[in-house]
Amino acid sequence: MLVGGGPTLAAWPRDPGAGVPVTTKDGPNESQEIASDGAGGCVVMWNRGRYPEPWRVLAQRVARDGRVLWGVDGIPLSSGQYQEG
């Protein structure tokens, strides 16, 4: 964390080898999107699928200090029971 006279800011790793994994599952993990969580962190969303399984939409919330908050591999936002579009 960077602490100074102003607000406390998250200090994210700059080394790709020391990054913050949002999932540990092998791909394909595609169509990633990221949005602020309004609390200094973010929510990352992505699609995962492998034929013949249907695609699933998953998400992971990362706290301002770099901790993942929704389990090791995120949470499902879609059921994956059908081809969703």
Stockholm file with secondary structure:
# STOCKHOLM 1.0

chainA/1-85         MLVGGGPTLAAWPRDPGAGVPVTTKDGPNESQEIASDGAGGCVVMWNRGRYPEPWRVLAQRVARDGRVLWGVDGIPLSSGQYQEG
#=GR chainA/1-85 SS CBCSSSCCBCCCCCSGGGCCCSCCSCSCEEEEEEEECSSSCEEEEEEECCTTSCCEEEEEEECTTSCBCSCTTCEESSCCSSCCC
#=GC SS_cons        CBCSSSCCBCCCCCSGGGCCCSCCSCSCEEEEEEEECSSSCEEEEEEECCTTSCCEEEEEEECTTSCBCSCTTCEESSCCSSCCC
//
